Structures are given as structure tokens and as C-alpha cells.
Amino acid sequence: QPTALVVLLHGLFQSGQMLERLARDISLALPEALFVMPTSPTRDTWSVGPAWFDHMRSARKAEYLEETRTELLALLSYHGQDWGIPPERVVLGGFSMGGTVAAWTAVQVPRCLAGLLLLGTEGLNLTGGWAEPRTLGSGTDWSPGADGLHVLQC
């Protein structure tokens, strides 16, 4: 039974399947980890392949990013409950656009995750200021998950 969860998010026009080899290689060192590589939906603006959010039309960017964050949190919750894996044993990782989604999600979770792996991405810099963090209430920091988060960016 897995005791850790690693979620890897692909880049623009890629799929979760494209991360299989990476997951297989990492799993040799982490046999106790469950690896999950979801595939994003095809957005109506592109209509040609998977994209976590529409980075061309600023009016929809934040909406798609928040929608994706909500879906990712549901995925983390499902696997966490199903396998009994706490947030402190979860690593989010992403390549390119997937790294932006991973970073956006990791800093906003209520409890700090085990780590954040960013591959070939600018992380939250890709938002260019167009994405506003969700409001957690007055006087509350928007990034509770960032406190103590271990980040590896390559």
C-alpha cells in the first residue's frame, strides 16, 4: 500500500501518459509512492490538444487556472482519503504549464505539502500578474501552503 503520493502534471499539448517514463524512473527510488499523471482537458480556445488553462485570452486565464486547481485538490483529496496519505506525504510536480498549475495549487493548500517539483517552468511567474489568488478571508494570507514548502526547480 502506498504511503506517499506524487502527482505529475504535463505541459501544453501533452498528456499524462507522456510522463510515464519519468514516473517509472522516479518510482525506482520511491517504491512506497503512488504516481498519478492526469491529462488536462482540451480547451475550446485551442481545440487541438490538452491545456490546463487558456494562456492566450486573459479574460479566461484565472478562471481556468482556478477550475484546474479545484479539480487537482479533489484528486489529492480522493487519493489521500483512499490510501490514507496526508498532505505532508504529497509531492506536486509539473512540466511547463503543468508546473504553473502545481505551484498555484501547492501554495494555496491549507496544509503544507511534502514538496513541489517544477520542471522547465516559470512557476507562478507565468501568470504575469493576471491570476488573482483566491480569497481565504479577511486578514488571511493567500498562500498558507507556501510556509515550509520544499521546492526543486529545474
N, CA, C and O atoms as a DFTB+ gen file, in Angstrom:
616 C
 N C O
     1  1       0.845      -1.182       0.000
     2  2       0.000       0.000       0.000
     3  2       0.887       1.241       0.000
     4  3       1.836       1.321       0.779
     5  1       0.588       2.209      -0.865
     6  2       1.419       3.418      -0.925
     7  2       1.264       4.271       0.334
     8  3       0.196       4.334       0.943
     9  1       2.358       4.919       0.698
    10  2       2.351       5.814       1.855
    11  2       2.671       7.249       1.447
    12  3       2.729       8.142       2.292
    13  1       2.876       7.466       0.154
    14  2       3.162       8.802      -0.377
    15  2       2.487       8.934      -1.735
    16  3       2.207       7.936      -2.400
    17  1       2.230      10.163      -2.138
    18  2       1.583      10.441      -3.415
    19  2       2.406      11.462      -4.183
    20  3       2.788      12.498      -3.638
    21  1       2.677      11.167      -5.451
    22  2       3.368      12.094      -6.344
    23  2       2.445      12.334      -7.533
    24  3       2.091      11.401      -8.253
    25  1       2.062      13.585      -7.730
    26  2       1.201      13.962      -8.856
    27  2       2.041      14.780      -9.816
    28  3       2.597      15.814      -9.446
    29  1       2.131      14.307     -11.064
    30  2       2.914      14.986     -12.098
    31  2       1.972      15.536     -13.164
    32  3       1.124      14.814     -13.689
    33  1       2.126      16.816     -13.477
    34  2       1.261      17.490     -14.452
    35  2       2.053      17.843     -15.706
    36  3       3.142      18.413     -15.628
    37  1       1.501      17.503     -16.842
    38  2       2.159      17.707     -18.135
    39  2       2.077      19.152     -18.611
    40  3       1.391      19.985     -18.019
    41  1       2.786      19.419     -19.682
    42  2       2.782      20.743     -20.291
    43  2       1.716      20.866     -21.371
    44  3       0.941      19.938     -21.604
    45  1       1.687      22.012     -22.020
    46  2       0.730      22.327     -23.074
    47  2       0.820      21.322     -24.216
    48  3       1.913      20.999     -24.681
    49  1      -0.327      20.831     -24.664
    50  2      -0.466      19.876     -25.773
    51  2       0.176      18.523     -25.490
    52  3       0.448      17.760     -26.417
    53  1       0.418      18.222     -24.222
    54  2       0.955      16.917     -23.845
    55  2      -0.130      16.146     -23.112
    56  3      -1.278      16.587     -23.055
    57  1       0.226      15.000     -22.553
    58  2      -0.732      14.215     -21.784
    59  2      -0.022      13.583     -20.597
    60  3       1.207      13.547     -20.539
    61  1      -0.807      13.090     -19.658
    62  2      -0.248      12.401     -18.511
    63  2       0.583      11.201     -18.919
    64  3       1.566      10.861     -18.260
    65  1       0.189      10.565     -19.998
    66  2       0.902       9.388     -20.493
    67  2       2.353       9.718     -20.858
    68  3       3.234       8.862     -20.764
    69  1       2.591      10.955     -21.272
    70  2       3.940      11.361     -21.663
    71  2       4.897      11.416     -20.466
    72  3       6.112      11.479     -20.650
    73  1       4.360      11.393     -19.249
    74  2       5.185      11.447     -18.049
    75  2       5.427      10.057     -17.452
    76  3       6.053       9.934     -16.399
    77  1       4.934       9.018     -18.119
    78  2       5.067       7.660     -17.590
    79  2       6.516       7.248     -17.354
    80  3       6.837       6.685     -16.307
    81  1       7.379       7.518     -18.303
    82  2       8.772       7.101     -18.149
    83  2       9.425       7.807     -16.968
    84  3      10.156       7.183     -16.199
    85  1       9.167       9.106     -16.818
    86  2       9.698       9.851     -15.685
    87  2       9.196       9.243     -14.378
    88  3       9.972       9.037     -13.445
    89  1       7.907       8.958     -14.316
    90  2       7.333       8.362     -13.107
    91  2       7.937       6.991     -12.833
    92  3       8.237       6.656     -11.687
    93  1       8.111       6.213     -13.871
    94  2       8.706       4.878     -13.717
    95  2      10.127       4.988     -13.167
    96  3      10.507       4.235     -12.270
    97  1      10.911       5.922     -13.702
    98  2      12.292       6.100     -13.243
    99  2      12.343       6.567     -11.783
   100  3      13.136       6.052     -10.995
   101  1      11.509       7.532     -11.428
   102  2      11.491       8.039     -10.054
   103  2      10.975       6.972      -9.093
   104  3      11.437       6.882      -7.955
   105  1      10.023       6.167      -9.547
   106  2       9.422       5.166      -8.667
   107  2      10.427       4.111      -8.204
   108  3      10.214       3.454      -7.185
   109  1      11.517       3.947      -8.947
   110  2      12.555       3.005      -8.517
   111  2      13.162       3.442      -7.182
   112  3      13.524       2.608      -6.352
   113  1      13.269       4.752      -6.986
   114  2      13.809       5.289      -5.743
   115  2      12.723       5.500      -4.681
   116  3      13.023       5.646      -3.496
   117  1      11.467       5.514      -5.117
   118  2      10.340       5.756      -4.204
   119  2       9.284       4.664      -4.360
   120  3       8.168       4.949      -4.794
   121  1       9.613       3.435      -4.019
   122  2       8.651       2.344      -4.223
   123  2       7.384       2.480      -3.382
   124  3       6.367       1.859      -3.691
   125  1       7.436       3.291      -2.314
   126  2       6.266       3.464      -1.458
   127  2       5.289       4.517      -1.991
   128  3       4.234       4.735      -1.396
   129  1       5.630       5.164      -3.097
   130  2       4.812       6.263      -3.626
   131  2       3.859       5.795      -4.727
   132  3       4.194       4.950      -5.557
   133  1       2.673       6.372      -4.702
   134  2       1.692       6.209      -5.769
   135  2       1.897       7.377      -6.719
   136  3       1.896       8.530      -6.287
   137  1       2.074       7.097      -8.011
   138  2       2.261       8.146      -9.008
   139  2       0.976       8.323      -9.800
   140  3       0.396       7.355     -10.292
   141  1       0.539       9.570      -9.918
   142  2      -0.673       9.908     -10.663
   143  2      -0.303      10.977     -11.672
   144  3       0.289      11.997     -11.319
   145  1      -0.655      10.740     -12.944
   146  2      -0.362      11.693     -14.013
   147  2      -1.641      11.965     -14.808
   148  3      -1.865      11.341     -15.845
   149  1      -2.478      12.887     -14.334
   150  2      -3.723      13.172     -15.049
   151  2      -3.463      13.915     -16.362
   152  3      -2.408      14.519     -16.554
   153  1      -4.440      13.855     -17.249
   154  2      -4.377      14.608     -18.509
   155  2      -5.408      15.727     -18.445
   156  3      -6.560      15.506     -18.071
   157  1      -4.984      16.914     -18.811
   158  2      -5.899      18.065     -18.785
   159  2      -6.918      17.948     -19.920
   160  3      -6.718      17.198     -20.875
   161  1      -8.012      18.702     -19.799
   162  2      -8.998      18.706     -20.889
   163  2      -8.505      19.527     -22.081
   164  3      -7.573      20.322     -21.959
   165  1      -9.134      19.324     -23.217
   166  2      -8.876      20.166     -24.386
   167  2      -9.731      21.416     -24.229
   168  3     -10.955      21.323     -24.136
   169  1      -9.109      22.562     -24.198
   170  2      -9.828      23.831     -24.025
   171  2     -10.397      24.297     -25.356
   172  3      -9.793      24.090     -26.409
   173  1     -11.566      24.928     -25.299
   174  2     -12.228      25.356     -26.521
   175  2     -11.441      26.395     -27.311
   176  3     -11.667      26.540     -28.512
   177  1     -10.533      27.115     -26.680
   178  2      -9.760      28.100     -27.425
   179  2      -8.706      27.435     -28.303
   180  3      -8.362      27.957     -29.363
   181  1      -8.194      26.288     -27.870
   182  2      -7.175      25.594     -28.648
   183  2      -7.811      24.563     -29.562
   184  3      -7.523      24.519     -30.758
   185  1      -8.672      23.736     -28.998
   186  2      -9.384      22.675     -29.729
   187  2      -8.455      21.712     -30.448
   188  3      -8.894      20.972     -31.327
   189  1      -7.199      21.710     -30.094
   190  2      -6.266      20.800     -30.763
   191  2      -5.521      19.897     -29.787
   192  3      -4.875      18.941     -30.215
   193  1      -5.594      20.172     -28.505
   194  2      -4.878      19.346     -27.556
   195  2      -5.077      19.811     -26.135
   196  3      -5.656      20.868     -25.887
   197  1      -4.589      19.008     -25.198
   198  2      -4.776      19.309     -23.786
   199  2      -4.069      20.595     -23.349
   200  3      -2.959      20.902     -23.784
   201  1      -4.746      21.326     -22.482
   202  2      -4.181      22.542     -21.880
   203  2      -4.816      22.724     -20.511
   204  3      -6.036      22.627     -20.375
   205  1      -4.000      22.987     -19.496
   206  2      -4.533      23.177     -18.149
   207  2      -5.325      24.470     -18.051
   208  3      -6.301      24.544     -17.303
   209  1      -4.919      25.480     -18.792
   210  2      -5.650      26.746     -18.805
   211  2      -5.366      27.436     -20.128
   212  3      -4.419      27.087     -20.832
   213  1      -6.189      28.415     -20.458
   214  2      -6.037      29.174     -21.692
   215  2      -5.108      30.350     -21.411
   216  3      -5.499      31.305     -20.740
   217  1      -3.890      30.284     -21.917
   218  2      -2.959      31.375     -21.631
   219  2      -2.939      32.426     -22.744
   220  3      -2.077      33.305     -22.754
   221  1      -3.877      32.335     -23.667
   222  2      -3.941      33.319     -24.753
   223  2      -4.967      34.426     -24.488
   224  3      -4.729      35.591     -24.804
   225  1      -6.095      34.054     -23.913
   226  2      -7.138      35.048     -23.662
   227  2      -7.180      35.348     -22.169
   228  3      -7.624      34.518     -21.376
   229  1      -6.721      36.523     -21.793
   230  2      -6.581      36.871     -20.388
   231  2      -7.908      36.843     -19.631
   232  3      -7.911      36.635     -18.418
   233  1      -9.022      37.045     -20.309
   234  2     -10.311      37.062     -19.632
   235  2     -10.646      35.706     -19.006
   236  3     -11.396      35.652     -18.031
   237  1     -10.109      34.623     -19.543
   238  2     -10.438      33.282     -19.034
   239  2      -9.292      32.609     -18.283
   240  3      -9.494      31.541     -17.705
   241  1      -8.106      33.197     -18.272
   242  2      -6.937      32.547     -17.672
   243  2      -7.155      32.187     -16.213
   244  3      -7.009      31.028     -15.823
   245  1      -7.500      33.171     -15.416
   246  2      -7.673      32.941     -13.981
   247  2      -8.803      31.954     -13.719
   248  3      -8.712      31.124     -12.815
   249  1      -9.860      32.044     -14.507
   250  2     -11.000      31.135     -14.346
   251  2     -10.574      29.687     -14.582
   252  3     -10.893      28.808     -13.780
   253  1      -9.861      29.437     -15.667
   254  2      -9.401      28.083     -15.965
   255  2      -8.390      27.599     -14.926
   256  3      -8.431      26.441     -14.508
   257  1      -7.496      28.471     -14.515
   258  2      -6.485      28.093     -13.536
   259  2      -7.147      27.719     -12.209
   260  3      -6.758      26.736     -11.578
   261  1      -8.119      28.478     -11.796
   262  2      -8.833      28.177     -10.557
   263  2      -9.656      26.892     -10.694
   264  3      -9.724      26.093      -9.760
   265  1     -10.277      26.696     -11.857
   266  2     -11.029      25.466     -12.117
   267  2     -10.098      24.248     -12.040
   268  3     -10.454      23.223     -11.458
   269  1      -8.929      24.369     -12.620
   270  2      -7.955      23.280     -12.604
   271  2      -7.456      23.033     -11.184
   272  3      -7.296      21.881     -10.779
   273  1      -7.210      24.095     -10.427
   274  2      -6.770      23.953      -9.040
   275  2      -7.813      23.196      -8.227
   276  3      -7.466      22.328      -7.425
   277  1      -9.077      23.516      -8.427
   278  2     -10.164      22.843      -7.713
   279  2     -10.200      21.357      -8.064
   280  3     -10.370      20.514      -7.183
   281  1     -10.040      21.036      -9.352
   282  2     -10.024      19.632      -9.775
   283  2      -8.819      18.892      -9.193
   284  3      -8.931      17.732      -8.799
   285  1      -7.681      19.556      -9.141
   286  2      -6.476      18.944      -8.594
   287  2      -6.628      18.703      -7.087
   288  3      -6.193      17.671      -6.578
   289  1      -7.238      19.645      -6.382
   290  2      -7.487      19.451      -4.960
   291  2      -8.420      18.264      -4.722
   292  3      -8.233      17.507      -3.770
   293  1      -9.417      18.101      -5.581
   294  2     -10.327      16.949      -5.475
   295  2      -9.562      15.648      -5.701
   296  3      -9.802      14.657      -5.011
   297  1      -8.642      15.649      -6.666
   298  2      -7.812      14.472      -6.929
   299  2      -6.938      14.143      -5.722
   300  3      -6.834      12.979      -5.333
   301  1      -6.310      15.154      -5.129
   302  2      -5.475      14.960      -3.946
   303  2      -6.308      14.427      -2.783
   304  3      -5.873      13.529      -2.062
   305  1      -7.488      14.975      -2.608
   306  2      -8.367      14.546      -1.534
   307  2      -8.796      13.099      -1.731
   308  3      -8.789      12.313      -0.784
   309  1      -9.169      12.746      -2.955
   310  2      -9.599      11.379      -3.259
   311  2      -8.504      10.376      -2.929
   312  3      -8.739       9.406      -2.209
   313  1      -7.310      10.611      -3.457
   314  2      -6.210       9.677      -3.214
   315  2      -5.758       9.709      -1.754
   316  3      -5.379       8.679      -1.197
   317  1      -5.799      10.879      -1.143
   318  2      -5.436      10.984       0.260
   319  2      -6.359      10.167       1.146
   320  3      -5.906       9.464       2.050
   321  1      -7.667      10.262       0.880
   322  2      -8.637       9.502       1.669
   323  2      -8.593       8.022       1.321
   324  3      -8.658       7.172       2.210
   325  1      -8.485       7.711       0.050
   326  2      -8.500       6.324      -0.402
   327  2      -7.309       5.538       0.150
   328  3      -7.458       4.380       0.543
   329  1      -6.141       6.159       0.180
   330  2      -4.927       5.482       0.617
   331  2      -4.449       5.921       2.001
   332  3      -3.477       5.374       2.523
   333  1      -5.122       6.901       2.594
   334  2      -4.709       7.391       3.909
   335  2      -3.402       8.169       3.860
   336  3      -2.594       8.093       4.785
   337  1      -3.196       8.921       2.777
   338  2      -1.951       9.680       2.602
   339  2      -2.199      11.137       3.003
   340  3      -3.025      11.811       2.387
   341  1      -1.499      11.629       4.023
   342  2      -1.688      13.009       4.458
   343  2      -0.964      13.989       3.517
   344  3      -0.064      13.586       2.780
   345  1      -1.351      15.260       3.541
   346  2      -0.713      16.260       2.675
   347  2       0.810      16.316       2.834
   348  3       1.523      16.596       1.871
   349  1       1.299      16.054       4.028
   350  2       2.732      16.098       4.288
   351  2       3.502      14.998       3.553
   352  3       4.733      14.983       3.579
   353  1       2.786      14.077       2.896
   354  2       3.406      12.977       2.135
   355  2       3.046      13.090       0.648
   356  3       3.098      12.103      -0.087
   357  1       2.679      14.309       0.212
   358  2       2.275      14.554      -1.178
   359  2       3.264      15.508      -1.846
   360  3       3.605      16.555      -1.297
   361  1       3.715      15.129      -3.032
   362  2       4.562      15.998      -3.849
   363  2       3.790      16.327      -5.122
   364  3       3.283      15.431      -5.796
   365  1       3.704      17.598      -5.442
   366  2       3.130      18.042      -6.711
   367  2       4.280      18.403      -7.633
   368  3       5.230      19.067      -7.217
   369  1       4.198      17.973      -8.867
   370  2       5.224      18.307      -9.835
   371  2       4.594      18.681     -11.157
   372  3       3.483      18.252     -11.467
   373  1       5.292      19.473     -11.928
   374  2       4.753      19.844     -13.220
   375  2       5.826      20.295     -14.178
   376  3       6.848      20.864     -13.793
   377  1       5.559      20.022     -15.439
   378  2       6.424      20.435     -16.533
   379  2       5.740      21.574     -17.268
   380  3       4.573      21.455     -17.642
   381  1       6.445      22.672     -17.478
   382  2       5.948      23.807     -18.245
   383  2       4.629      24.309     -17.644
   384  3       4.593      24.707     -16.480
   385  1       3.557      24.292     -18.422
   386  2       2.259      24.766     -17.956
   387  2       1.796      23.975     -16.725
   388  3       1.153      24.532     -15.836
   389  1       2.118      22.701     -16.676
   390  2       1.768      21.882     -15.518
   391  2       2.466      22.364     -14.251
   392  3       1.929      22.224     -13.152
   393  1       3.658      22.930     -14.402
   394  2       4.373      23.491     -13.263
   395  2       3.675      24.704     -12.691
   396  3       3.671      24.913     -11.478
   397  1       3.085      25.502     -13.560
   398  2       2.326      26.661     -13.094
   399  2       1.134      26.207     -12.271
   400  3       0.858      26.760     -11.206
   401  1       0.422      25.190     -12.772
   402  2      -0.737      24.660     -12.046
   403  2      -0.292      24.045     -10.714
   404  3      -0.944      24.249      -9.690
   405  1       0.801      23.304     -10.723
   406  2       1.303      22.681      -9.493
   407  2       1.666      23.746      -8.463
   408  3       1.307      23.622      -7.292
   409  1       2.375      24.789      -8.888
   410  2       2.765      25.861      -7.972
   411  2       1.543      26.609      -7.454
   412  3       1.437      26.873      -6.256
   413  1       0.630      26.949      -8.342
   414  2      -0.597      27.667      -7.991
   415  2      -1.377      26.896      -6.931
   416  3      -1.928      27.488      -6.002
   417  1      -1.419      25.582      -7.076
   418  2      -2.154      24.737      -6.133
   419  2      -1.388      24.569      -4.831
   420  3      -1.958      24.711      -3.750
   421  1      -0.104      24.270      -4.929
   422  2       0.693      23.966      -3.732
   423  2       0.730      25.111      -2.731
   424  3       0.691      24.875      -1.523
   425  1       0.804      26.331      -3.209
   426  2       0.895      27.451      -2.261
   427  2      -0.444      27.788      -1.623
   428  3      -0.489      28.527      -0.640
   429  1      -1.536      27.258      -2.165
   430  2      -2.856      27.603      -1.640
   431  2      -3.529      26.484      -0.846
   432  3      -4.657      26.659      -0.386
   433  1      -2.873      25.353      -0.677
   434  2      -3.479      24.300       0.139
   435  2      -3.412      24.711       1.608
   436  3      -2.493      25.424       2.011
   437  1      -4.376      24.267       2.406
   438  2      -4.395      24.669       3.818
   439  2      -3.207      24.139       4.629
   440  3      -2.766      24.791       5.575
   441  1      -2.687      22.958       4.263
   442  2      -1.533      22.370       4.954
   443  2      -0.413      22.166       3.951
   444  3      -0.647      21.767       2.810
   445  1       0.795      22.444       4.386
   446  2       1.962      22.354       3.512
   447  2       2.152      20.942       2.974
   448  3       2.043      19.966       3.717
   449  1       2.435      20.838       1.692
   450  2       2.728      19.556       1.062
   451  2       4.189      19.185       1.306
   452  3       4.976      20.001       1.785
   453  1       4.542      17.939       0.970
   454  2       5.927      17.475       1.145
   455  2       6.874      18.212       0.220
   456  3       8.024      18.461       0.582
   457  1       6.407      18.566      -0.979
   458  2       7.295      19.255      -1.891
   459  2       6.630      19.652      -3.187
   460  3       5.514      19.237      -3.500
   461  1       7.352      20.470      -3.932
   462  2       6.915      20.974      -5.229
   463  2       8.077      20.813      -6.193
   464  3       9.173      21.311      -5.937
   465  1       7.842      20.121      -7.298
   466  2       8.860      19.871      -8.319
   467  2       8.458      20.616      -9.584
   468  3       7.419      20.325     -10.177
   469  1       9.281      21.576      -9.998
   470  2       8.987      22.394     -11.176
   471  2      10.032      22.114     -12.249
   472  3      11.221      22.357     -12.046
   473  1       9.586      21.606     -13.383
   474  2      10.480      21.240     -14.481
   475  2      10.212      22.113     -15.707
   476  3       9.116      22.083     -16.266
   477  1      11.193      22.873     -16.113
   478  2      11.055      23.693     -17.325
   479  2       9.874      24.629     -17.271
   480  3       9.136      24.768     -18.246
   481  1       9.693      25.271     -16.138
   482  2       8.555      26.169     -15.990
   483  2       8.993      27.428     -15.254
   484  3      10.004      27.435     -14.551
   485  1       8.228      28.472     -15.426
   486  2       8.459      29.691     -14.672
   487  2       7.642      29.688     -13.391
   488  3       7.659      30.662     -12.638
   489  1       6.924      28.596     -13.139
   490  2       6.088      28.538     -11.949
   491  2       5.022      29.602     -11.991
   492  3       4.317      29.739     -12.990
   493  1       4.896      30.355     -10.922
   494  2       3.856      31.387     -10.869
   495  2       4.211      32.632     -11.665
   496  3       3.344      33.476     -11.889
   497  1       5.463      32.775     -12.101
   498  2       5.818      33.919     -12.936
   499  2       5.070      33.892     -14.267
   500  3       4.864      34.934     -14.889
   501  1       4.661      32.692     -14.705
   502  2       3.935      32.569     -15.966
   503  2       2.592      33.275     -15.916
   504  3       2.037      33.630     -16.956
   505  1       2.060      33.483     -14.704
   506  2       0.766      34.145     -14.605
   507  2       0.867      35.613     -15.008
   508  3      -0.135      36.209     -15.404
   509  1       2.053      36.203     -14.914
   510  2       2.243      37.580     -15.360
   511  2       1.340      38.574     -14.663
   512  3       1.078      39.652     -15.198
   513  1       0.859      38.231     -13.475
   514  2       0.005      39.140     -12.729
   515  2      -1.469      39.046     -13.075
   516  3      -2.277      39.735     -12.453
   517  1      -1.861      38.210     -14.057
   518  2      -3.264      38.159     -14.447
   519  2      -4.096      37.284     -13.538
   520  3      -5.318      37.429     -13.520
   521  1      -3.495      36.385     -12.784
   522  2      -4.252      35.486     -11.921
   523  2      -4.244      35.997     -10.496
   524  3      -3.182      36.177      -9.900
   525  1      -5.394      36.224      -9.966
   526  2      -5.514      36.688      -8.590
   527  2      -5.771      35.482      -7.693
   528  3      -6.654      34.675      -7.986
   529  1      -5.023      35.349      -6.620
   530  2      -5.242      34.235      -5.703
   531  2      -6.636      34.282      -5.101
   532  3      -7.239      35.346      -4.961
   533  1      -7.129      33.110      -4.750
   534  2      -8.455      33.053      -4.141
   535  2      -8.408      33.760      -2.787
   536  3      -7.349      33.857      -2.167
   537  1      -9.532      34.240      -2.344
   538  2      -9.620      34.937      -1.073
   539  2      -9.953      33.932       0.017
   540  3     -10.953      33.221      -0.074
   541  1      -9.132      33.873       1.031
   542  2      -9.355      32.943       2.126
   543  2     -10.036      33.619       3.313
   544  3     -10.262      32.978       4.339
   545  1     -10.355      34.862       3.192
   546  2     -10.982      35.586       4.290
   547  2     -10.155      36.808       4.639
   548  3      -8.984      36.895       4.271
   549  1     -10.752      37.740       5.338
   550  2     -10.040      38.979       5.622
   551  2      -8.869      38.728       6.566
   552  3      -8.999      38.020       7.565
   553  1      -7.752      39.307       6.240
   554  2      -6.565      39.187       7.057
   555  2      -5.823      37.867       6.910
   556  3      -4.834      37.636       7.605
   557  1      -6.279      37.007       6.026
   558  2      -5.647      35.703       5.852
   559  2      -4.705      35.728       4.661
   560  3      -5.056      36.217       3.586
   561  1      -3.525      35.204       4.859
   562  2      -2.544      35.105       3.790
   563  2      -3.088      34.181       2.703
   564  3      -3.664      33.140       3.018
   565  1      -2.918      34.536       1.451
   566  2      -3.453      33.718       0.350
   567  2      -2.620      32.480       0.090
   568  3      -3.047      31.619      -0.678
   569  1      -1.452      32.354       0.695
   570  2      -0.578      31.226       0.394
   571  2      -0.175      30.423       1.632
   572  3       1.013      30.335       1.941
   573  1      -1.138      29.837       2.344
   574  2      -0.790      29.100       3.552
   575  2       0.095      27.887       3.281
   576  3       0.887      27.505       4.142
   577  1      -0.020      27.274       2.104
   578  2       0.772      26.101       1.772
   579  2       2.226      26.397       1.459
   580  3       3.042      25.479       1.379
   581  1       2.564      27.668       1.282
   582  2       3.936      28.031       0.926
   583  2       4.871      27.989       2.135
   584  3       6.083      27.839       1.976
   585  1       4.326      28.117       3.322
   586  2       5.141      28.153       4.531
   587  2       5.784      26.789       4.775
   588  3       5.098      25.831       5.130
   589  1       7.095      26.705       4.584
   590  2       7.827      25.455       4.782
   591  2       7.830      24.525       3.583
   592  3       8.353      23.414       3.672
   593  1       7.256      24.952       2.460
   594  2       7.209      24.108       1.263
   595  2       8.601      23.962       0.645
   596  3       9.280      24.959       0.396
   597  1       9.021      22.732       0.402
   598  2      10.296      22.461      -0.248
   599  2      10.073      22.474      -1.764
   600  3       9.202      21.772      -2.278
   601  1      10.870      23.282      -2.471
   602  2      10.705      23.443      -3.912
   603  2      12.006      23.095      -4.621
   604  3      13.081      23.569      -4.253
   605  1      11.885      22.257      -5.646
   606  2      13.009      21.966      -6.540
   607  2      12.602      22.431      -7.922
   608  3      11.647      21.913      -8.500
   609  1      13.331      23.419      -8.462
   610  2      13.021      23.943      -9.788
   611  2      14.202      23.700     -10.697
   612  3      15.321      24.131     -10.415
   613  1      13.944      23.001     -11.797
   614  2      14.992      22.673     -12.781
   615  2      14.639      23.267     -14.118
   616  3      15.389      23.108     -15.082
